Amino acid sequence: MTSNKIIEKSEVREYFNGTGFERWNKIYSKSDEINTVQKNIRKGHQKTVDDVVSYIKNYPELTKKSFL
């Protein structure tokens, strides 16, 4: 692996262990202190979850499965 790739991986790791995690935590917490973009991400994620759950309910064989 080149040194540039190692540096890039390190920068990404640092971001997601700090600022990135804080932003993720705000979006997925129950906090109302989020900006419009974070609110839209939260709504979009919830719609995706709701759609998938609705889909799964139509297929009983899937209700016994675990999903991540």
Backbone as JSON Lines, residues from 0, in Angstrom:
{"i":0,"aa":"M","n":[0.85,-1.17,0.0],"ca":[0.0,0.0,0.0],"c":[0.9,1.24,0.0]}
{"i":1,"aa":"T","n":[0.53,2.19,-0.82],"ca":[1.35,3.4,-0.91],"c":[1.13,4.27,0.32]}
{"i":2,"aa":"S","n":[2.09,5.13,0.56],"ca":[1.99,6.0,1.73],"c":[0.8,6.95,1.62]}
{"i":3,"aa":"N","n":[0.42,7.36,0.39],"ca":[-0.75,8.23,0.22],"c":[-2.03,7.52,0.66]}
{"i":4,"aa":"K","n":[-2.15,6.24,0.32],"ca":[-3.34,5.47,0.72],"c":[-3.39,5.33,2.24]}
{"i":5,"aa":"I","n":[-2.25,5.11,2.85],"ca":[-2.18,4.98,4.31],"c":[-2.61,6.29,4.97]}
{"i":6,"aa":"I","n":[-2.14,7.39,4.43],"ca":[-2.51,8.72,4.96],"c":[-4.01,8.95,4.79]}
{"i":7,"aa":"E","n":[-4.54,8.62,3.61],"ca":[-5.97,8.8,3.36],"c":[-6.8,7.96,4.33]}
{"i":8,"aa":"K","n":[-6.42,6.7,4.53],"ca":[-7.15,5.84,5.46],"c":[-7.1,6.41,6.87]}
{"i":9,"aa":"S","n":[-5.97,6.93,7.25],"ca":[-5.8,7.51,8.58],"c":[-6.71,8.74,8.75]}
{"i":10,"aa":"E","n":[-6.75,9.58,7.71],"ca":[-7.6,10.78,7.77],"c":[-9.07,10.4,7.87]}
{"i":11,"aa":"V","n":[-9.49,9.41,7.09],"ca":[-10.89,8.96,7.13],"c":[-11.2,8.38,8.51]}
{"i":12,"aa":"R","n":[-10.31,7.56,9.04],"ca":[-10.51,6.96,10.36],"c":[-10.64,8.04,11.43]}
{"i":13,"aa":"E","n":[-9.77,9.03,11.38],"ca":[-9.83,10.12,12.36],"c":[-11.14,10.89,12.25]}
{"i":14,"aa":"Y","n":[-11.59,11.15,11.01],"ca":[-12.85,11.88,10.82],"c":[-14.01,11.1,11.43]}
{"i":15,"aa":"F","n":[-14.11,9.81,11.12],"ca":[-15.25,9.03,11.59],"c":[-15.15,8.67,13.07]}
{"i":16,"aa":"N","n":[-13.99,8.78,13.65],"ca":[-13.86,8.59,15.09],"c":[-14.11,9.89,15.85]}
{"i":17,"aa":"G","n":[-14.27,10.99,15.15],"ca":[-14.47,12.3,15.79],"c":[-15.69,13.0,15.24]}
{"i":18,"aa":"T","n":[-15.47,13.95,14.36],"ca":[-16.54,14.77,13.79],"c":[-17.62,13.93,13.12]}
{"i":19,"aa":"G","n":[-17.22,12.96,12.33],"ca":[-18.18,12.11,11.62],"c":[-19.1,11.38,12.58]}
{"i":20,"aa":"F","n":[-18.53,10.85,13.66],"ca":[-19.36,10.14,14.65],"c":[-20.31,11.1,15.34]}
{"i":21,"aa":"E","n":[-19.84,12.29,15.66],"ca":[-20.7,13.28,16.3],"c":[-21.89,13.63,15.41]}
{"i":22,"aa":"R","n":[-21.64,13.81,14.12],"ca":[-22.72,14.12,13.18],"c":[-23.68,12.94,13.07]}
{"i":23,"aa":"W","n":[-23.16,11.74,12.94],"ca":[-23.98,10.52,12.87],"c":[-24.84,10.41,14.12]}
{"i":24,"aa":"N","n":[-24.22,10.65,15.27],"ca":[-24.94,10.55,16.53],"c":[-26.09,11.55,16.61]}
{"i":25,"aa":"K","n":[-25.86,12.76,16.14],"ca":[-26.93,13.78,16.12],"c":[-28.09,13.34,15.24]}
{"i":26,"aa":"I","n":[-27.76,12.82,14.06],"ca":[-28.79,12.42,13.11],"c":[-29.66,11.3,13.69]}
{"i":27,"aa":"Y","n":[-29.05,10.32,14.31],"ca":[-29.78,9.14,14.76],"c":[-30.17,9.16,16.23]}
{"i":28,"aa":"S","n":[-29.91,10.26,16.91],"ca":[-30.36,10.39,18.3],"c":[-31.79,10.96,18.29]}
{"i":29,"aa":"K","n":[-32.34,11.16,19.44],"ca":[-33.69,11.73,19.55],"c":[-33.63,13.26,19.64]}
{"i":30,"aa":"S","n":[-32.47,13.82,19.51],"ca":[-32.27,15.26,19.64],"c":[-33.02,16.03,18.56]}
{"i":31,"aa":"D","n":[-33.59,17.15,18.94],"ca":[-34.22,18.05,17.99],"c":[-33.25,19.12,17.51]}
{"i":32,"aa":"E","n":[-32.04,19.11,18.03],"ca":[-31.02,20.1,17.68],"c":[-30.21,19.63,16.47]}
{"i":33,"aa":"I","n":[-30.89,19.55,15.32],"ca":[-30.22,19.15,14.09],"c":[-30.57,20.15,12.99]}
{"i":34,"aa":"N","n":[-29.69,20.23,12.01],"ca":[-29.94,21.16,10.9],"c":[-30.84,20.5,9.85]}
{"i":35,"aa":"T","n":[-31.2,21.24,8.84],"ca":[-32.13,20.77,7.81],"c":[-31.59,19.54,7.07]}
{"i":36,"aa":"V","n":[-30.32,19.54,6.74],"ca":[-29.74,18.4,6.04],"c":[-29.81,17.16,6.92]}
{"i":37,"aa":"Q","n":[-29.44,17.29,8.18],"ca":[-29.5,16.15,9.1],"c":[-30.93,15.67,9.28]}
{"i":38,"aa":"K","n":[-31.88,16.61,9.33],"ca":[-33.29,16.25,9.47],"c":[-33.76,15.46,8.23]}
{"i":39,"aa":"N","n":[-33.33,15.88,7.04],"ca":[-33.7,15.16,5.82],"c":[-33.08,13.77,5.77]}
{"i":40,"aa":"I","n":[-31.85,13.65,6.24],"ca":[-31.21,12.32,6.31],"c":[-32.0,11.43,7.25]}
{"i":41,"aa":"R","n":[-32.37,11.97,8.41],"ca":[-33.14,11.21,9.4],"c":[-34.47,10.75,8.81]}
{"i":42,"aa":"K","n":[-35.18,11.65,8.13],"ca":[-36.48,11.31,7.52],"c":[-36.31,10.26,6.42]}
{"i":43,"aa":"G","n":[-35.3,10.44,5.58],"ca":[-35.05,9.49,4.5],"c":[-34.71,8.11,5.02]}
{"i":44,"aa":"H","n":[-33.89,8.06,6.06],"ca":[-33.53,6.78,6.66],"c":[-34.76,6.11,7.24]}
{"i":45,"aa":"Q","n":[-35.59,6.88,7.94],"ca":[-36.8,6.3,8.54],"c":[-37.74,5.78,7.47]}
{"i":46,"aa":"K","n":[-37.86,6.49,6.35],"ca":[-38.71,6.03,5.26],"c":[-38.18,4.72,4.69]}
{"i":47,"aa":"T","n":[-36.88,4.61,4.54],"ca":[-36.28,3.37,4.05],"c":[-36.58,2.22,4.98]}
{"i":48,"aa":"V","n":[-36.41,2.43,6.28],"ca":[-36.69,1.39,7.27],"c":[-38.17,1.0,7.2]}
{"i":49,"aa":"D","n":[-39.05,1.98,7.17],"ca":[-40.49,1.7,7.1],"c":[-40.84,0.9,5.85]}
{"i":50,"aa":"D","n":[-40.26,1.27,4.72],"ca":[-40.53,0.56,3.46],"c":[-40.06,-0.89,3.53]}
{"i":51,"aa":"V","n":[-38.89,-1.11,4.07],"ca":[-38.34,-2.47,4.17],"c":[-39.2,-3.32,5.11]}
{"i":52,"aa":"V","n":[-39.57,-2.77,6.25],"ca":[-40.41,-3.5,7.2],"c":[-41.75,-3.85,6.55]}
{"i":53,"aa":"S","n":[-42.34,-2.92,5.83],"ca":[-43.59,-3.16,5.13],"c":[-43.44,-4.29,4.1]}
{"i":54,"aa":"Y","n":[-42.35,-4.26,3.37],"ca":[-42.07,-5.29,2.37],"c":[-41.93,-6.67,3.05]}
{"i":55,"aa":"I","n":[-41.18,-6.71,4.12],"ca":[-40.93,-7.98,4.81],"c":[-42.23,-8.58,5.34]}
{"i":56,"aa":"K","n":[-43.14,-7.75,5.81],"ca":[-44.41,-8.25,6.35],"c":[-45.23,-8.98,5.29]}
{"i":57,"aa":"N","n":[-44.98,-8.7,4.02],"ca":[-45.69,-9.38,2.93],"c":[-45.13,-10.76,2.62]}
{"i":58,"aa":"Y","n":[-44.01,-11.11,3.21],"ca":[-43.35,-12.38,2.97],"c":[-43.06,-13.07,4.3]}
{"i":59,"aa":"P","n":[-44.0,-13.88,4.78],"ca":[-43.86,-14.51,6.1],"c":[-42.54,-15.25,6.31]}
{"i":60,"aa":"E","n":[-42.01,-15.82,5.23],"ca":[-40.74,-16.56,5.37],"c":[-39.58,-15.64,5.74]}
{"i":61,"aa":"L","n":[-39.74,-14.34,5.51],"ca":[-38.68,-13.39,5.86],"c":[-38.79,-12.89,7.3]}
{"i":62,"aa":"T","n":[-39.94,-13.06,7.92],"ca":[-40.14,-12.51,9.26],"c":[-39.29,-13.21,10.31]}
{"i":63,"aa":"K","n":[-38.75,-14.36,9.99],"ca":[-37.91,-15.11,10.93],"c":[-36.42,-14.83,10.7]}
{"i":64,"aa":"K","n":[-36.13,-13.92,9.8],"ca":[-34.73,-13.59,9.48],"c":[-34.3,-12.36,10.24]}
{"i":65,"aa":"S","n":[-33.0,-12.2,10.38],"ca":[-32.42,-11.0,10.99],"c":[-31.84,-10.14,9.87]}
{"i":66,"aa":"F","n":[-31.97,-8.83,10.04],"ca":[-31.46,-7.88,9.04],"c":[-30.65,-6.82,9.72]}
{"i":67,"aa":"L","n":[-29.66,-6.35,9.04],"ca":[-28.82,-5.25,9.56],"c":[-28.81,-4.16,8.54]}
